[in-house]
Amino acid sequence: MTIHLNWKNAPTIKKVTCTNTDAKKFLVSNVLTVGKEYEVKNETEEFIFIVDNSGHVGGFYKSYFA
């Protein structure tokens, strides 16, 4: 399915604030800013899908947010 293609225009589920960008494997500091609030477009048990600093929807581990 292509449901993820419509997430950017989907209603915001909630808002979360980035608490850290301390990633072991991936560089996330270029698309997330500590202290910034982001709109959640979708959520799974492990990931949050937000509109990041690039303006695109990205999936991130929940451990980056409060």
N, CA, C and O atoms as a Tripos MOL2 file, in Angstrom:
@<TRIPOS>MOLECULE
protein
  264   263    66     0     0
PROTEIN
NO_CHARGES

@<TRIPOS>ATOM
      1 N           0.8350   -1.1930    0.0000 N.3       1 MET1
      2 CA          0.0000    0.0000    0.0000 C.3       1 MET1
      3 C           0.8730    1.2470    0.0000 C.2       1 MET1
      4 O           2.0640    1.1930    0.3050 O.2       1 MET1
      5 N           0.2780    2.3300   -0.3360 N.am      2 THR2
      6 CA          1.0110    3.5980   -0.3900 C.3       2 THR2
      7 C           0.4760    4.6000    0.6250 C.2       2 THR2
      8 O           0.5570    5.8070    0.4010 O.2       2 THR2
      9 N          -0.0620    4.1220    1.7230 N.am      3 ILE3
     10 CA         -0.6360    5.0060    2.7440 C.3       3 ILE3
     11 C           0.3910    6.0040    3.2740 C.2       3 ILE3
     12 O           0.0370    7.1310    3.6220 O.2       3 ILE3
     13 N           1.6620    5.5980    3.3390 N.am      4 HIS4
     14 CA          2.7100    6.4930    3.8640 C.3       4 HIS4
     15 C           2.9150    7.7180    2.9840 C.2       4 HIS4
     16 O           3.4580    8.7180    3.4530 O.2       4 HIS4
     17 N           2.5000    7.6700    1.7280 N.am      5 LEU5
     18 CA          2.6510    8.8180    0.8330 C.3       5 LEU5
     19 C           1.7240    9.9650    1.2250 C.2       5 LEU5
     20 O           1.9570   11.1070    0.8290 O.2       5 LEU5
     21 N           0.6850    9.6800    1.9900 N.am      6 ASN6
     22 CA         -0.2830   10.6970    2.3960 C.3       6 ASN6
     23 C          -0.0680   11.1970    3.8250 C.2       6 ASN6
     24 O          -0.8150   12.0600    4.2850 O.2       6 ASN6
     25 N           0.9280   10.6790    4.5320 N.am      7 TRP7
     26 CA          1.1260   11.0480    5.9310 C.3       7 TRP7
     27 C           1.4270   12.5260    6.1240 C.2       7 TRP7
     28 O           0.9930   13.1100    7.1180 O.2       7 TRP7
     29 N           2.1480   13.1420    5.2150 N.am      8 LYS8
     30 CA          2.5130   14.5510    5.3900 C.3       8 LYS8
     31 C           1.2720   15.4390    5.4800 C.2       8 LYS8
     32 O           1.2560   16.4190    6.2240 O.2       8 LYS8
     33 N           0.2470   15.0930    4.7260 N.am      9 ASN9
     34 CA         -0.9860   15.8830    4.7170 C.3       9 ASN9
     35 C          -2.0290   15.3460    5.6980 C.2       9 ASN9
     36 O          -3.1160   15.9110    5.8200 O.2       9 ASN9
     37 N          -1.7060   14.2750    6.3870 N.am     10 ALA10
     38 CA         -2.6400   13.6760    7.3480 C.3      10 ALA10
     39 C          -2.7670   14.5690    8.5800 C.2      10 ALA10
     40 O          -1.8700   15.3570    8.8800 O.2      10 ALA10
     41 N          -3.8870   14.4410    9.2890 N.am     11 PRO11
     42 CA         -4.0330   15.2210   10.5220 C.3      11 PRO11
     43 C          -2.9450   14.8400   11.5420 C.2      11 PRO11
     44 O          -2.4970   13.6940   11.5910 O.2      11 PRO11
     45 N          -2.5430   15.7990   12.3300 N.am     12 THR12
     46 CA         -1.5440   15.5520   13.3680 C.3      12 THR12
     47 C          -2.1830   14.7790   14.5080 C.2      12 THR12
     48 O          -3.2360   15.1720   15.0100 O.2      12 THR12
     49 N          -1.5500   13.6690   14.9270 N.am     13 ILE13
     50 CA         -2.0610   12.8460   16.0120 C.3      13 ILE13
     51 C          -1.7910   13.5170   17.3510 C.2      13 ILE13
     52 O          -2.6720   13.6090   18.2060 O.2      13 ILE13
     53 N          -0.5580   13.9840   17.5170 N.am     14 LYS14
     54 CA         -0.1260   14.6690   18.7350 C.3      14 LYS14
     55 C           1.1740   15.3780   18.4220 C.2      14 LYS14
     56 O           1.6790   15.2870   17.3030 O.2      14 LYS14
     57 N           1.7180   16.0770   19.3890 N.am     15 LYS15
     58 CA          3.0090   16.7330   19.2310 C.3      15 LYS15
     59 C           3.9710   16.1750   20.2610 C.2      15 LYS15
     60 O           3.5860   15.8800   21.3920 O.2      15 LYS15
     61 N           5.2370   16.0320   19.8560 N.am     16 VAL16
     62 CA          6.2860   15.5380   20.7440 C.3      16 VAL16
     63 C           7.4760   16.4850   20.6680 C.2      16 VAL16
     64 O           7.6560   17.1940   19.6780 O.2      16 VAL16
     65 N           8.2760   16.4890   21.7110 N.am     17 THR17
     66 CA          9.4670   17.3300   21.7570 C.3      17 THR17
     67 C          10.7030   16.4450   21.7030 C.2      17 THR17
     68 O          10.7860   15.4380   22.4060 O.2      17 THR17
     69 N          11.6590   16.8240   20.8670 N.am     18 CYS18
     70 CA         12.9140   16.0850   20.7530 C.3      18 CYS18
     71 C          13.7460   16.3360   22.0140 C.2      18 CYS18
     72 O          13.9880   17.4820   22.3930 O.2      18 CYS18
     73 N          14.1760   15.2520   22.6530 N.am     19 THR19
     74 CA         14.9650   15.3810   23.8830 C.3      19 THR19
     75 C          16.4420   15.0990   23.6780 C.2      19 THR19
     76 O          17.2690   15.5140   24.4900 O.2      19 THR19
     77 N          16.7880   14.3920   22.5910 N.am     20 ASN20
     78 CA         18.1950   14.1060   22.3230 C.3      20 ASN20
     79 C          18.3680   13.6670   20.8780 C.2      20 ASN20
     80 O          17.4090   13.2720   20.2150 O.2      20 ASN20
     81 N          19.5900   13.7400   20.4080 N.am     21 THR21
     82 CA         19.9350   13.2520   19.0650 C.3      21 THR21
     83 C          21.1170   12.2940   19.1620 C.2      21 THR21
     84 O          21.9290   12.1920   18.2430 O.2      21 THR21
     85 N          21.1970   11.5960   20.2890 N.am     22 ASP22
     86 CA         22.3010   10.6750   20.5560 C.3      22 ASP22
     87 C          22.0230    9.3210   19.9100 C.2      22 ASP22
     88 O          21.4690    8.4240   20.5450 O.2      22 ASP22
     89 N          22.4060    9.1840   18.6650 N.am     23 ALA23
     90 CA         22.1790    7.9430   17.9310 C.3      23 ALA23
     91 C          23.4810    7.1580   17.8310 C.2      23 ALA23
     92 O          24.5520    7.7300   17.6320 O.2      23 ALA23
     93 N          23.3730    5.8460   17.9720 N.am     24 LYS24
     94 CA         24.5580    4.9970   17.8800 C.3      24 LYS24
     95 C          24.9180    4.6640   16.4420 C.2      24 LYS24
     96 O          26.0990    4.6250   16.0940 O.2      24 LYS24
     97 N          23.9230    4.4260   15.6040 N.am     25 LYS25
     98 CA         24.1830    3.9910   14.2330 C.3      25 LYS25
     99 C          23.9020    5.0570   13.1850 C.2      25 LYS25
    100 O          24.5280    5.0560   12.1250 O.2      25 LYS25
    101 N          22.9760    5.9620   13.4600 N.am     26 PHE26
    102 CA         22.4960    6.8750   12.4390 C.3      26 PHE26
    103 C          22.7510    8.3220   12.8140 C.2      26 PHE26
    104 O          22.8190    8.6490   13.9990 O.2      26 PHE26
    105 N          22.8930    9.1890   11.8330 N.am     27 LEU27
    106 CA         23.0400   10.6240   12.0530 C.3      27 LEU27
    107 C          21.6440   11.2470   12.0200 C.2      27 LEU27
    108 O          21.0210   11.3210   10.9610 O.2      27 LEU27
    109 N          21.1570   11.6930   13.1720 N.am     28 VAL28
    110 CA         19.8300   12.2980   13.2160 C.3      28 VAL28
    111 C          19.8830   13.7890   13.5500 C.2      28 VAL28
    112 O          18.8740   14.4840   13.4290 O.2      28 VAL28
    113 N          21.0310   14.2790   13.9640 N.am     29 SER29
    114 CA         21.1350   15.6890   14.3450 C.3      29 SER29
    115 C          20.9570   16.6360   13.1580 C.2      29 SER29
    116 O          20.7510   17.8340   13.3520 O.2      29 SER29
    117 N          21.0330   16.1170   11.9390 N.am     30 ASN30
    118 CA         20.8180   16.9750   10.7670 C.3      30 ASN30
    119 C          19.3350   17.1180   10.4260 C.2      30 ASN30
    120 O          18.9820   17.9620    9.6030 O.2      30 ASN30
    121 N          18.4520   16.3100   11.0410 N.am     31 VAL31
    122 CA         17.0180   16.4150   10.7620 C.3      31 VAL31
    123 C          16.1720   16.6050   12.0190 C.2      31 VAL31
    124 O          14.9670   16.8360   11.9210 O.2      31 VAL31
    125 N          16.7880   16.5120   13.1950 N.am     32 LEU32
    126 CA         16.0930   16.7540   14.4540 C.3      32 LEU32
    127 C          16.8460   17.8080   15.2500 C.2      32 LEU32
    128 O          18.0730   17.8860   15.1890 O.2      32 LEU32
    129 N          16.1020   18.6200   16.0010 N.am     33 THR33
    130 CA         16.6900   19.6450   16.8500 C.3      33 THR33
    131 C          16.2100   19.4340   18.2740 C.2      33 THR33
    132 O          15.0060   19.3830   18.5240 O.2      33 THR33
    133 N          17.1370   19.3120   19.2050 N.am     34 VAL34
    134 CA         16.7870   19.1280   20.6140 C.3      34 VAL34
    135 C          15.9860   20.3400   21.0840 C.2      34 VAL34
    136 O          16.3740   21.4840   20.8480 O.2      34 VAL34
    137 N          14.8610   20.0710   21.7530 N.am     35 GLY35
    138 CA         14.0010   21.1360   22.2620 C.3      35 GLY35
    139 C          12.9000   21.5560   21.3130 C.2      35 GLY35
    140 O          11.9830   22.2720   21.7160 O.2      35 GLY35
    141 N          12.9640   21.1300   20.0640 N.am     36 LYS36
    142 CA         11.9510   21.4970   19.0820 C.3      36 LYS36
    143 C          10.7640   20.5440   19.1560 C.2      36 LYS36
    144 O          10.9290   19.3480   19.3990 O.2      36 LYS36
    145 N           9.5790   21.0790   18.9460 N.am     37 GLU37
    146 CA          8.3530   20.2850   18.9570 C.3      37 GLU37
    147 C           8.0250   19.8530   17.5250 C.2      37 GLU37
    148 O           8.1250   20.6440   16.5880 O.2      37 GLU37
    149 N           7.6340   18.5940   17.3730 N.am     38 TYR38
    150 CA          7.3290   18.0260   16.0600 C.3      38 TYR38
    151 C           5.9240   17.4430   16.0430 C.2      38 TYR38
    152 O           5.4310   16.9650   17.0650 O.2      38 TYR38
    153 N           5.2830   17.4830   14.8800 N.am     39 GLU39
    154 CA          3.9510   16.9340   14.6880 C.3      39 GLU39
    155 C           4.0450   15.4480   14.3540 C.2      39 GLU39
    156 O           4.7390   15.0610   13.4130 O.2      39 GLU39
    157 N           3.3510   14.6230   15.1210 N.am     40 VAL40
    158 CA          3.3300   13.1790   14.8830 C.3      40 VAL40
    159 C           2.2410   12.8720   13.8640 C.2      40 VAL40
    160 O           1.0780   13.2280   14.0550 O.2      40 VAL40
    161 N           2.6300   12.2090   12.7800 N.am     41 LYS41
    162 CA          1.6970   11.8480   11.7210 C.3      41 LYS41
    163 C           1.2630   10.3940   11.7900 C.2      41 LYS41
    164 O           0.1810   10.0410   11.3200 O.2      41 LYS41
    165 N           2.1090    9.5460   12.3780 N.am     42 ASN42
    166 CA          1.7840    8.1320   12.5590 C.3      42 ASN42
    167 C           2.6940    7.5930   13.6600 C.2      42 ASN42
    168 O           3.7360    8.1750   13.9620 O.2      42 ASN42
    169 N           2.2870    6.4820   14.2500 N.am     43 GLU43
    170 CA          3.0580    5.9280   15.3590 C.3      43 GLU43
    171 C           2.9010    4.4140   15.3840 C.2      43 GLU43
    172 O           1.8180    3.8820   15.1380 O.2      43 GLU43
    173 N           3.9970    3.7340   15.6830 N.am     44 THR44
    174 CA          3.9690    2.2950   15.9010 C.3      44 THR44
    175 C           4.4950    2.0450   17.3120 C.2      44 THR44
    176 O           4.7690    2.9860   18.0570 O.2      44 THR44
    177 N           4.6310    0.8020   17.6620 N.am     45 GLU45
    178 CA          5.1230    0.4800   18.9980 C.3      45 GLU45
    179 C           6.5470    0.9870   19.2270 C.2      45 GLU45
    180 O           6.8970    1.3700   20.3430 O.2      45 GLU45
    181 N           7.3640    0.9900   18.1760 N.am     46 GLU46
    182 CA          8.7740    1.3500   18.2940 C.3      46 GLU46
    183 C           9.1400    2.7030   17.6850 C.2      46 GLU46
    184 O          10.1070    3.3320   18.1150 O.2      46 GLU46
    185 N           8.3740    3.1570   16.6840 N.am     47 PHE47
    186 CA          8.7300    4.3590   15.9270 C.3      47 PHE47
    187 C           7.6540    5.4300   15.9800 C.2      47 PHE47
    188 O           6.4720    5.1480   16.1750 O.2      47 PHE47
    189 N           8.1040    6.6760   15.8000 N.am     48 ILE48
    190 CA          7.2260    7.8240   15.6200 C.3      48 ILE48
    191 C           7.5520    8.3990   14.2430 C.2      48 ILE48
    192 O           8.7210    8.5620   13.8940 O.2      48 ILE48
    193 N           6.5320    8.7000   13.4790 N.am     49 PHE49
    194 CA          6.7090    9.2900   12.1570 C.3      49 PHE49
    195 C           6.2900   10.7500   12.2390 C.2      49 PHE49
    196 O           5.1310   11.0660   12.5040 O.2      49 PHE49
    197 N           7.2650   11.6420   12.0040 N.am     50 ILE50
    198 CA          7.0630   13.0810   12.1630 C.3      50 ILE50
    199 C           7.4770   13.8180   10.8960 C.2      50 ILE50
    200 O           8.1620   13.2710   10.0330 O.2      50 ILE50
    201 N           7.0460   15.0690   10.8070 N.am     51 VAL51
    202 CA          7.5740   15.9610    9.7730 C.3      51 VAL51
    203 C           8.8410   16.5590   10.3810 C.2      51 VAL51
    204 O           8.7740   17.3730   11.3010 O.2      51 VAL51
    205 N          10.0080   16.1400    9.8500 N.am     52 ASP52
    206 CA         11.2850   16.5560   10.4410 C.3      52 ASP52
    207 C          11.7620   17.8870    9.8730 C.2      52 ASP52
    208 O          11.0320   18.5410    9.1290 O.2      52 ASP52
    209 N          12.9810   18.2910   10.2170 N.am     53 ASN53
    210 CA         13.5270   19.5800    9.7850 C.3      53 ASN53
    211 C          13.6650   19.7100    8.2720 C.2      53 ASN53
    212 O          13.7340   20.8240    7.7530 O.2      53 ASN53
    213 N          13.7050   18.5890    7.5620 N.am     54 SER54
    214 CA         13.8200   18.6430    6.0950 C.3      54 SER54
    215 C          12.4730   18.9080    5.4390 C.2      54 SER54
    216 O          12.4060   19.1660    4.2370 O.2      54 SER54
    217 N          11.3910   18.8440    6.2300 N.am     55 GLY55
    218 CA         10.0550   19.0540    5.6840 C.3      55 GLY55
    219 C           9.3990   17.7750    5.1810 C.2      55 GLY55
    220 O           8.2930   17.8070    4.6420 O.2      55 GLY55
    221 N          10.0810   16.6590    5.3570 N.am     56 HIS56
    222 CA          9.5550   15.3660    4.9280 C.3      56 HIS56
    223 C           9.1810   14.5340    6.1500 C.2      56 HIS56
    224 O           9.6550   14.7890    7.2580 O.2      56 HIS56
    225 N           8.3270   13.5410    5.9360 N.am     57 VAL57
    226 CA          7.9750   12.6310    7.0200 C.3      57 VAL57
    227 C           9.0930   11.6160    7.1810 C.2      57 VAL57
    228 O           9.5040   10.9740    6.2150 O.2      57 VAL57
    229 N           9.5810   11.4760    8.3960 N.am     58 GLY58
    230 CA         10.6260   10.5080    8.6930 C.3      58 GLY58
    231 C          10.2450    9.6890    9.9040 C.2      58 GLY58
    232 O           9.5160   10.1620   10.7760 O.2      58 GLY58
    233 N          10.7330    8.4640    9.9620 N.am     59 GLY59
    234 CA         10.4770    7.5790   11.0930 C.3      59 GLY59
    235 C          11.6740    7.5580   12.0200 C.2      59 GLY59
    236 O          12.8050    7.3630   11.5770 O.2      59 GLY59
    237 N          11.4290    7.7590   13.3100 N.am     60 PHE60
    238 CA         12.4880    7.8170   14.3020 C.3      60 PHE60
    239 C          12.1070    6.9830   15.5190 C.2      60 PHE60
    240 O          10.9270    6.8390   15.8390 O.2      60 PHE60
    241 N          13.1180    6.4350   16.1940 N.am     61 TYR61
    242 CA         12.8680    5.7160   17.4320 C.3      61 TYR61
    243 C          12.2270    6.6600   18.4430 C.2      61 TYR61
    244 O          12.5470    7.8480   18.4890 O.2      61 TYR61
    245 N          11.3340    6.1300   19.2370 N.am     62 LYS62
    246 CA         10.6450    6.9530   20.2500 C.3      62 LYS62
    247 C          11.5970    7.4930   21.3030 C.2      62 LYS62
    248 O          11.2710    8.4620   21.9880 O.2      62 LYS62
    249 N          12.7750    6.8810   21.4450 N.am     63 SER63
    250 CA         13.7260    7.3090   22.4660 C.3      63 SER63
    251 C          14.2670    8.7290   22.2500 C.2      63 SER63
    252 O          14.9040    9.2860   23.1440 O.2      63 SER63
    253 N          14.0220    9.3120   21.0870 N.am     64 TYR64
    254 CA         14.4840   10.6730   20.8150 C.3      64 TYR64
    255 C          13.4970   11.7380   21.3180 C.2      64 TYR64
    256 O          13.7940   12.9330   21.2830 O.2      64 TYR64
    257 N          12.3260   11.2950   21.7850 N.am     65 PHE65
    258 CA         11.2500   12.2410   22.0900 C.3      65 PHE65
    259 C          10.6680   12.0390   23.4790 C.2      65 PHE65
    260 O          10.7970   10.9830   24.0980 O.2      65 PHE65
    261 N          10.0120   13.1190   23.9440 N.am     66 ALA66
    262 CA          9.2710   13.0530   25.2140 C.3      66 ALA66
    263 C           7.8150   13.3450   24.9310 C.2      66 ALA66
    264 O           6.9960   13.3460   25.8490 O.2      66 ALA66
@<TRIPOS>BOND
     1     1     2 1
     2     2     3 1
     3     3     4 2
     4     3     5 am
     5     5     6 1
     6     6     7 1
     7     7     8 2
     8     7     9 am
     9     9    10 1
    10    10    11 1
    11    11    12 2
    12    11    13 am
    13    13    14 1
    14    14    15 1
    15    15    16 2
    16    15    17 am
    17    17    18 1
    18    18    19 1
    19    19    20 2
    20    19    21 am
    21    21    22 1
    22    22    23 1
    23    23    24 2
    24    23    25 am
    25    25    26 1
    26    26    27 1
    27    27    28 2
    28    27    29 am
    29    29    30 1
    30    30    31 1
    31    31    32 2
    32    31    33 am
    33    33    34 1
    34    34    35 1
    35    35    36 2
    36    35    37 am
    37    37    38 1
    38    38    39 1
    39    39    40 2
    40    39    41 am
    41    41    42 1
    42    42    43 1
    43    43    44 2
    44    43    45 am
    45    45    46 1
    46    46    47 1
    47    47    48 2
    48    47    49 am
    49    49    50 1
    50    50    51 1
    51    51    52 2
    52    51    53 am
    53    53    54 1
    54    54    55 1
    55    55    56 2
    56    55    57 am
    57    57    58 1
    58    58    59 1
    59    59    60 2
    60    59    61 am
    61    61    62 1
    62    62    63 1
    63    63    64 2
    64    63    65 am
    65    65    66 1
    66    66    67 1
    67    67    68 2
    68    67    69 am
    69    69    70 1
    70    70    71 1
    71    71    72 2
    72    71    73 am
    73    73    74 1
    74    74    75 1
    75    75    76 2
    76    75    77 am
    77    77    78 1
    78    78    79 1
    79    79    80 2
    80    79    81 am
    81    81    82 1
    82    82    83 1
    83    83    84 2
    84    83    85 am
    85    85    86 1
    86    86    87 1
    87    87    88 2
    88    87    89 am
    89    89    90 1
    90    90    91 1
    91    91    92 2
    92    91    93 am
    93    93    94 1
    94    94    95 1
    95    95    96 2
    96    95    97 am
    97    97    98 1
    98    98    99 1
    99    99   100 2
   100    99   101 am
   101   101   102 1
   102   102   103 1
   103   103   104 2
   104   103   105 am
   105   105   106 1
   106   106   107 1
   107   107   108 2
   108   107   109 am
   109   109   110 1
   110   110   111 1
   111   111   112 2
   112   111   113 am
   113   113   114 1
   114   114   115 1
   115   115   116 2
   116   115   117 am
   117   117   118 1
   118   118   119 1
   119   119   120 2
   120   119   121 am
   121   121   122 1
   122   122   123 1
   123   123   124 2
   124   123   125 am
   125   125   126 1
   126   126   127 1
   127   127   128 2
   128   127   129 am
   129   129   130 1
   130   130   131 1
   131   131   132 2
   132   131   133 am
   133   133   134 1
   134   134   135 1
   135   135   136 2
   136   135   137 am
   137   137   138 1
   138   138   139 1
   139   139   140 2
   140   139   141 am
   141   141   142 1
   142   142   143 1
   143   143   144 2
   144   143   145 am
   145   145   146 1
   146   146   147 1
   147   147   148 2
   148   147   149 am
   149   149   150 1
   150   150   151 1
   151   151   152 2
   152   151   153 am
   153   153   154 1
   154   154   155 1
   155   155   156 2
   156   155   157 am
   157   157   158 1
   158   158   159 1
   159   159   160 2
   160   159   161 am
   161   161   162 1
   162   162   163 1
   163   163   164 2
   164   163   165 am
   165   165   166 1
   166   166   167 1
   167   167   168 2
   168   167   169 am
   169   169   170 1
   170   170   171 1
   171   171   172 2
   172   171   173 am
   173   173   174 1
   174   174   175 1
   175   175   176 2
   176   175   177 am
   177   177   178 1
   178   178   179 1
   179   179   180 2
   180   179   181 am
   181   181   182 1
   182   182   183 1
   183   183   184 2
   184   183   185 am
   185   185   186 1
   186   186   187 1
   187   187   188 2
   188   187   189 am
   189   189   190 1
   190   190   191 1
   191   191   192 2
   192   191   193 am
   193   193   194 1
   194   194   195 1
   195   195   196 2
   196   195   197 am
   197   197   198 1
   198   198   199 1
   199   199   200 2
   200   199   201 am
   201   201   202 1
   202   202   203 1
   203   203   204 2
   204   203   205 am
   205   205   206 1
   206   206   207 1
   207   207   208 2
   208   207   209 am
   209   209   210 1
   210   210   211 1
   211   211   212 2
   212   211   213 am
   213   213   214 1
   214   214   215 1
   215   215   216 2
   216   215   217 am
   217   217   218 1
   218   218   219 1
   219   219   220 2
   220   219   221 am
   221   221   222 1
   222   222   223 1
   223   223   224 2
   224   223   225 am
   225   225   226 1
   226   226   227 1
   227   227   228 2
   228   227   229 am
   229   229   230 1
   230   230   231 1
   231   231   232 2
   232   231   233 am
   233   233   234 1
   234   234   235 1
   235   235   236 2
   236   235   237 am
   237   237   238 1
   238   238   239 1
   239   239   240 2
   240   239   241 am
   241   241   242 1
   242   242   243 1
   243   243   244 2
   244   243   245 am
   245   245   246 1
   246   246   247 1
   247   247   248 2
   248   247   249 am
   249   249   250 1
   250   250   251 1
   251   251   252 2
   252   251   253 am
   253   253   254 1
   254   254   255 1
   255   255   256 2
   256   255   257 am
   257   257   258 1
   258   258   259 1
   259   259   260 2
   260   259   261 am
   261   261   262 1
   262   262   263 1
   263   263   264 2
@<TRIPOS>SUBSTRUCTURE
     1 MET1         2 RESIDUE 1 A MET
     2 THR2         6 RESIDUE 1 A THR
     3 ILE3        10 RESIDUE 1 A ILE
     4 HIS4        14 RESIDUE 1 A HIS
     5 LEU5        18 RESIDUE 1 A LEU
     6 ASN6        22 RESIDUE 1 A ASN
     7 TRP7        26 RESIDUE 1 A TRP
     8 LYS8        30 RESIDUE 1 A LYS
     9 ASN9        34 RESIDUE 1 A ASN
    10 ALA10       38 RESIDUE 1 A ALA
    11 PRO11       42 RESIDUE 1 A PRO
    12 THR12       46 RESIDUE 1 A THR
    13 ILE13       50 RESIDUE 1 A ILE
    14 LYS14       54 RESIDUE 1 A LYS
    15 LYS15       58 RESIDUE 1 A LYS
    16 VAL16       62 RESIDUE 1 A VAL
    17 THR17       66 RESIDUE 1 A THR
    18 CYS18       70 RESIDUE 1 A CYS
    19 THR19       74 RESIDUE 1 A THR
    20 ASN20       78 RESIDUE 1 A ASN
    21 THR21       82 RESIDUE 1 A THR
    22 ASP22       86 RESIDUE 1 A ASP
    23 ALA23       90 RESIDUE 1 A ALA
    24 LYS24       94 RESIDUE 1 A LYS
    25 LYS25       98 RESIDUE 1 A LYS
    26 PHE26      102 RESIDUE 1 A PHE
    27 LEU27      106 RESIDUE 1 A LEU
    28 VAL28      110 RESIDUE 1 A VAL
    29 SER29      114 RESIDUE 1 A SER
    30 ASN30      118 RESIDUE 1 A ASN
    31 VAL31      122 RESIDUE 1 A VAL
    32 LEU32      126 RESIDUE 1 A LEU
    33 THR33      130 RESIDUE 1 A THR
    34 VAL34      134 RESIDUE 1 A VAL
    35 GLY35      138 RESIDUE 1 A GLY
    36 LYS36      142 RESIDUE 1 A LYS
    37 GLU37      146 RESIDUE 1 A GLU
    38 TYR38      150 RESIDUE 1 A TYR
    39 GLU39      154 RESIDUE 1 A GLU
    40 VAL40      158 RESIDUE 1 A VAL
    41 LYS41      162 RESIDUE 1 A LYS
    42 ASN42      166 RESIDUE 1 A ASN
    43 GLU43      170 RESIDUE 1 A GLU
    44 THR44      174 RESIDUE 1 A THR
    45 GLU45      178 RESIDUE 1 A GLU
    46 GLU46      182 RESIDUE 1 A GLU
    47 PHE47      186 RESIDUE 1 A PHE
    48 ILE48      190 RESIDUE 1 A ILE
    49 PHE49      194 RESIDUE 1 A PHE
    50 ILE50      198 RESIDUE 1 A ILE
    51 VAL51      202 RESIDUE 1 A VAL
    52 ASP52      206 RESIDUE 1 A ASP
    53 ASN53      210 RESIDUE 1 A ASN
    54 SER54      214 RESIDUE 1 A SER
    55 GLY55      218 RESIDUE 1 A GLY
    56 HIS56      222 RESIDUE 1 A HIS
    57 VAL57      226 RESIDUE 1 A VAL
    58 GLY58      230 RESIDUE 1 A GLY
    59 GLY59      234 RESIDUE 1 A GLY
    60 PHE60      238 RESIDUE 1 A PHE
    61 TYR61      242 RESIDUE 1 A TYR
    62 LYS62      246 RESIDUE 1 A LYS
    63 SER63      250 RESIDUE 1 A SER
    64 TYR64      254 RESIDUE 1 A TYR
    65 PHE65      258 RESIDUE 1 A PHE
    66 ALA66      262 RESIDUE 1 A ALA
